[in-house]
Amino acid sequence: MSMHRRSQLPGAHRLARALVLTAAATTALGMAVGGSAQAAPAAPAEPPSKKDVKAQVDQLYDEAEQASEKFNAAQEYQKQLQAETGALQGQVAAGQEELNRLRADLGVVAAAQYRAGGIDPAVQLMLDSDPAAYLNRARSLDQAAARQNDTLHQVIDRQRRLDQRRAETTAKLAELEEVRRALAESKEEVQQRLTKAQRLLNTLGAGERARMVAEDARDAEKRATRGLDRLDLGNLPPSSDRAAAALAAAISKIGSPYVYGSTGPRTFDCSGLMYWSWRQAGVTLPRTSQAQAYAGQRVSLSEARPGDLVIFYRDMHHVGMYAGGGVVVHAPYPGAKVRYESVNAMPVAGVVRV
């Protein structure tokens, strides 16, 4: 193909109850039809056709990508929480050290007052051979008492702050544990979808699987070229020099394999390709497609310029980069490589200018 350019889990209890009811209904249904099944054994099921396998695999890949973006988001949040928890723990340690120092200062002042407070001040003044020196010491004691009072207020304030930081640290650690659980669940969900998709693909022969991948690539090329023998990306310039650099980086990765959770430089998932490409232009995007949907100014699809991010699907779980002429460059799904695709091949949720 030549290219041409004219220049926590809400509803968990409800879900569990629904699963129990579904299982009970399935059991009852099996008992109801059991007699007829014994009387007339069902004919062996025909193997699914290549068309059916492709449709089911596409659906599983789509579901896996949704789970993968959830995984990416949880992973980013985990990094943020770990940094925040580390900072809080550092503040707690520093606060405890300062509190210990203030308490030591209080002890020194209290000891001095104790030593000087054994005799009534008036009697001590009368007995002192040097009244002027005594008055100077008394003034020093008054000043020490004032410092002691100030230090005491500082101790109370530091203790309050320290207790607050400890409470925040405890809450962050609990939240971090929840995020780790969510990470494990999302990773398991991705793996389940991929395993099921692979089982379906294994029902086809190796040659048939290869033909299916090749046909899918040809279909994408036809959509991007509108059935012509060349790719026409139009003559609209990118919205900025950085957008031009990001687009050039994305195009340079055409042919790279899709791998869930990967941000390059050799393999990518959909948002990972956008993240890596814009990094080459000196811009750090958020990691996930949902977060990238808010990484810049929203524009209409008719106003899209090369380098803009195109967010797909209502839940925004897929993203590509506008290349011009109604075409995006994106990382599609496992088994497919980074490629051009018609912007109309998937439902557009929004266009973002970074």
FENMOMO-V317032 format. One record per helix or strand. SS is the DSSP state (@ for helix, = for strand). FROM is the first residue (numbers start at 1). TO is the last residue. If there is no record, write none. Layout:
# FENMOMO-V317032
SS | FROM | TO
SS | FROM | TO
This chain:
# FENMOMO-V317032
= | 2 | 4
@ | 12 | 39
@ | 50 | 116
@ | 121 | 127
@ | 131 | 202
@ | 206 | 225
= | 230 | 232
@ | 241 | 252
= | 257 | 258
= | 263 | 263
= | 268 | 268
@ | 270 | 280
@ | 289 | 292
= | 297 | 299
@ | 301 | 303
= | 309 | 312
= | 318 | 324
= | 327 | 330
= | 337 | 337
= | 339 | 342
@ | 343 | 345
= | 348 | 353
